[in-house]
Amino acid sequence: MMRFFYRINANKMYLVVSALFVLSSTTGWSQNTPKPIEKKAGELEDVVIKGEGTQGMSTSKPPIDVKVNPYETIVDSLKPDESLLLAESPMTFTWRRSHPDLLRSRRVIQPWRASFNEQSDLRFQPFRKLSEILRRSISLREAKKYQWSLTIADEEGKVFQRFEGKGEPPEELSWTGQNDQGEWIKAGHAYSAVYLFVDPSGAPHTGVGHPLQFKGIVHQEESGLFISLDSSILFGPAKESDAIVSPGGENILRSTSDVIKRRYFGFPVRVRAYAKNTSAADAQAKMVKEYLLSELMISPQNIAVEGYSSSFSEQRVDVLMLNR
């Protein structure tokens, strides 16, 4: 059996191991004890200190604070391409290189050159016109006592379309440009809007609106989309020029090609020209075809031409898109 003691000395600490050996003999047991250590003069006594810890081992851990970058996986993709930042000095190239060729191309759509109204209907304001004719404001109660009519007349004074009613005139009246017989107004022709109001006493009050005349008209028919163009704008007042008149004729043809580019690119195109004779009509149709080919960059087989002789008032150019 072994016992261990810790002894603290003023000079040093050492471990004294005392061992008891149990000896057996034939006569009995004997126990040898170590002799006490003799103390030297001036030496302090050994002191044995015993103690126990009052606090156990702590098992609590500090909170985990791991910083994470949510954009770590895409950081590399957000880095700029340094090669793009290495621009050449303006002193090393001409001004033409700083202007893109594509935007300066004639084949790019130019909305500011549009000659066609995007609004499909013509709008009239009979109620407002009644106040203008009477030269005073009129209440709704008083307006209900009037009879009204709106007549669209052509250049010869013939009635092209007529609207009429009793009671309060409408604040706004829309018209597509097609009359009850299925005829459309024609490009280059002048039309007049004539207003007639009859008061309760039977007295008529008339007025004329702004003249209606258009360089080009767009409308959908069963056979396809029609773009009707005024020949006097394309080929001059006599409608017999052998070239496209600039800038009026070129602008209206440019607007025609823009309409095709926006909505009807890829559809077959047919050009119909109406002139004083067939040969002149064929020549005009071919000139329009060549212009459209240069603008649309399509195969010549996609544009067909037709020429017809017609009276002066009926001379025009129709561009038909076969979208049906």
C-alpha positions in Angstrom: 0.0 0.0 0.0 1.4 3.4 -1.0 0.6 6.9 0.3 1.5 10.2 -1.2 1.9 13.5 0.6 2.7 17.0 -0.7 5.0 18.9 1.5 5.6 22.6 1.2 8.9 23.8 2.4 10.1 27.4 2.5 12.9 26.5 0.1 11.4 23.9 -2.1 8.5 21.5 -2.5 9.2 17.9 -2.8 7.3 14.7 -2.7 7.9 12.3 0.0 6.8 8.8 -0.6 6.4 6.6 2.3 6.0 3.0 1.7 5.0 0.4 4.1 6.1 -3.0 3.3 4.3 -5.8 4.8 6.6 -8.5 5.6 5.6 -12.0 6.4 7.6 -14.3 8.6 7.1 -17.6 10.2 6.7 -16.0 13.6 4.3 -13.0 12.7 3.9 -9.6 11.1 6.3 -6.7 11.5 5.9 -3.1 10.3 8.8 -0.8 9.6 8.0 2.9 9.8 10.3 5.6 8.3 12.4 7.5 10.7 11.3 11.1 11.2 13.2 13.7 9.2 15.4 15.7 11.4 14.9 19.4 11.1 17.8 21.6 10.6 18.1 24.8 12.6 16.2 27.7 11.2 14.1 25.5 8.9 10.3 26.1 8.8 7.9 23.3 9.5 6.1 21.6 6.7 2.6 22.8 6.0 0.0 20.7 4.3 -2.8 22.6 2.5 -5.9 20.9 1.5 -8.8 22.4 -0.4 -11.6 21.9 -2.9 -12.8 24.0 -5.8 -16.2 25.7 -5.2 -17.0 26.3 -8.9 -17.3 23.6 -11.4 -16.2 23.7 -15.0 -18.2 26.0 -17.2 -19.8 24.4 -20.3 -21.4 27.6 -21.8 -20.0 28.7 -25.2 -19.9 32.2 -26.6 -22.5 32.9 -29.5 -21.2 32.1 -32.9 -20.7 35.2 -34.9 -19.7 34.1 -38.4 -19.7 37.0 -41.0 -21.1 35.8 -44.3 -21.1 37.8 -47.6 -24.4 37.1 -49.4 -22.9 38.2 -52.7 -19.8 36.0 -52.4 -20.8 33.7 -55.3 -21.3 36.6 -57.8 -18.6 39.0 -56.7 -16.4 37.9 -59.7 -19.2 38.5 -62.2 -19.7 42.0 -60.9 -16.2 43.1 -61.6 -16.0 45.5 -64.6 -14.3 44.4 -67.7 -11.1 46.4 -67.6 -10.6 46.0 -71.3 -13.7 48.1 -71.9 -12.4 50.9 -69.7 -9.3 51.2 -71.8 -10.9 53.7 -74.3 -8.9 55.4 -76.9 -8.1 59.0 -76.6 -10.4 61.3 -78.6 -7.2 62.7 -80.1 -6.4 59.4 -81.8 -9.4 59.0 -84.0 -11.7 61.0 -86.1 -15.2 62.2 -85.2 -16.8 59.6 -87.5 -15.6 56.8 -85.3 -17.5 58.3 -82.3 -20.8 58.3 -84.2 -22.4 54.8 -84.7 -23.0 53.9 -88.4 -26.2 52.0 -87.5 -28.1 55.1 -86.1 -27.0 57.1 -89.1 -28.4 54.5 -91.5 -31.4 55.4 -93.6 -32.9 52.0 -92.8 -33.4 52.8 -89.1 -37.0 53.8 -88.3 -37.3 57.6 -87.7 -40.6 58.3 -85.9 -40.2 62.1 -86.4 -40.7 61.6 -90.1 -44.1 59.9 -89.7 -46.7 61.3 -92.1 -49.5 59.0 -91.0 -51.7 59.6 -87.9 -51.5 56.7 -85.5 -55.1 57.5 -84.4 -57.4 55.3 -86.5 -60.6 57.5 -86.2 -61.5 61.0 -87.1 -63.0 62.9 -84.2 -65.6 65.7 -84.3 -67.1 67.8 -81.5 -70.7 68.8 -82.4 -71.6 70.2 -79.0 -68.6 72.5 -78.9 -69.3 73.6 -82.5 -72.8 74.6 -81.5 -71.4 77.0 -78.9 -69.0 78.4 -81.5 -71.8 79.0 -84.0 -74.1 80.6 -81.4 -71.0 82.6 -80.0 -72.0 81.8 -76.4 -71.9 79.0 -74.0 -75.0 76.7 -74.0 -76.3 74.5 -71.2 -77.1 70.8 -71.6 -80.8 71.6 -70.9 -81.0 74.1 -73.8 -78.9 71.9 -76.1 -81.5 69.1 -75.8 -84.0 71.2 -77.7 -81.9 71.3 -80.8 -81.7 69.1 -83.9 -78.3 68.5 -85.4 -76.5 67.0 -88.4 -73.0 66.5 -89.5 -72.3 66.1 -93.3 -69.0 65.1 -94.8 -68.9 66.4 -98.3 -66.2 65.7 -101.1 -64.6 68.2 -103.4 -67.6 68.3 -105.7 -70.0 69.0 -102.9 -71.5 65.6 -102.9 -72.5 64.0 -99.6 -69.9 61.3 -98.7 -71.2 60.5 -95.2 -73.9 62.0 -92.9 -74.7 61.9 -89.2 -77.8 63.4 -87.6 -79.8 63.3 -84.4 -82.3 65.0 -82.1 -81.6 66.3 -78.7 -78.3 67.1 -77.1 -75.5 67.0 -79.7 -72.7 64.5 -78.8 -69.6 66.0 -77.2 -67.4 63.8 -79.4 -68.2 61.8 -82.6 -65.7 59.3 -84.0 -65.6 58.2 -87.7 -63.3 55.7 -89.3 -63.2 57.4 -92.7 -65.5 54.8 -94.4 -69.0 55.7 -95.5 -72.1 53.5 -95.3 -71.4 52.2 -98.8 -68.1 50.8 -97.8 -66.0 53.5 -99.6 -63.0 55.1 -97.9 -61.9 58.7 -98.1 -59.1 59.1 -100.7 -55.6 60.4 -100.1 -55.0 63.9 -101.5 -58.7 64.7 -101.8 -60.2 67.5 -99.7 -63.4 66.8 -97.6 -65.4 69.3 -95.6 -67.4 68.8 -92.4 -70.6 70.8 -92.5 -72.6 71.3 -89.2 -76.3 72.1 -89.2 -78.2 72.9 -86.0 -82.0 73.7 -85.8 -83.2 75.5 -82.7 -86.7 75.0 -81.1 -88.1 77.8 -83.3 -87.0 76.1 -86.5 -84.2 78.5 -87.3 -81.1 76.8 -88.9 -77.6 77.5 -87.7 -74.7 76.3 -89.9 -71.0 76.0 -89.6 -68.0 74.5 -91.4 -65.2 72.6 -89.7 -61.6 72.2 -90.7 -61.0 70.7 -94.1 -60.0 67.1 -94.2 -57.1 66.3 -96.5 -54.4 63.7 -96.0 -51.2 62.8 -97.8 -51.6 59.2 -96.9 -54.4 57.0 -95.5 -54.0 53.6 -93.9 -56.9 51.2 -93.6 -57.6 47.5 -93.3 -59.7 45.7 -95.9 -60.5 42.0 -96.5 -57.7 41.6 -99.0 -55.0 43.3 -96.8 -53.8 46.5 -95.4 -53.9 49.5 -97.7 -51.6 52.5 -97.6 -53.0 55.0 -100.1 -50.6 57.8 -101.1 -51.3 61.1 -102.8 -49.6 61.1 -106.2 -49.2 64.9 -106.2 -46.9 64.6 -103.2 -44.9 61.7 -104.8 -44.6 63.0 -108.4 -45.4 66.7 -108.2 -48.7 68.7 -108.8 -49.1 67.3 -112.4 -48.7 63.7 -111.0 -46.5 62.8 -114.0 -42.9 63.2 -112.8 -40.4 60.5 -113.7 -38.8 60.6 -110.3 -39.8 60.8 -106.6 -40.2 64.4 -105.5 -38.0 65.4 -102.6 -38.5 66.1 -99.8 -42.3 65.6 -99.7 -42.5 62.4 -101.8 -39.4 60.9 -100.1 -40.8 61.6 -96.6 -44.1 59.9 -97.3 -42.4 56.8 -98.8 -40.1 56.7 -95.8 -43.1 56.8 -93.5 -44.7 53.9 -95.6 -41.6 51.8 -95.2 -41.5 52.6 -91.4 -45.1 51.3 -91.1 -44.1 48.0 -92.8 -41.0 47.7 -90.6 -42.9 48.1 -87.4 -45.9 45.8 -88.0 -45.9 44.1 -91.3 -42.4 43.1 -92.1 -42.2 39.8 -94.0 -45.7 40.1 -95.6 -45.8 40.2 -99.4 -46.2 43.7 -100.8 -48.1 44.9 -103.9 -47.7 48.4 -105.4 -50.6 49.7 -107.5 -50.1 53.0 -109.3 -52.9 54.9 -111.0 -51.8 57.5 -113.7 -52.9 59.1 -116.9 -52.0 56.0 -118.9 -50.7 52.5 -118.3 -47.1 53.1 -119.2 -46.8 56.1 -116.8 -48.5 54.0 -114.1 -46.1 51.1 -114.6 -43.1 53.5 -114.4 -44.4 55.1 -111.1 -45.1 51.7 -109.6 -41.5 50.6 -110.4 -40.0 53.7 -108.8 -42.0 53.1 -105.6 -40.9 49.5 -105.7 -37.2 50.4 -106.0 -37.5 52.8 -103.1 -39.1 50.2 -100.8 -36.5 47.6 -101.8 -33.7 49.9 -100.7 -35.5 50.6 -97.4 -36.7 47.1 -96.5 -33.8 45.1 -97.8 -36.0 42.3 -99.1 -36.0 40.2 -102.3 -37.5 41.8 -105.4 -39.9 38.8 -105.7 -41.6 40.0 -102.5 -42.9 43.2 -104.1 -45.3 43.0 -107.1 -46.2 46.1 -109.2 -49.4 46.9 -111.1 -50.2 50.0 -113.3 -53.7 51.3 -114.2 -54.9 54.3 -116.2 -57.2 56.7 -114.3 -58.7 60.2 -114.3 -56.6 63.0 -112.7 -58.7 63.1 -109.6 -58.4 59.3 -109.0 -54.6 59.1 -109.6 -52.8 57.8 -106.6 -50.5 55.0 -105.4 -51.7 52.1 -103.2 -49.3 50.0 -101.2 -51.0 46.7 -100.2 -49.7 44.4 -97.5 -51.2 40.9 -97.9 -51.6 40.2 -94.2 -54.7 38.2 -94.6 
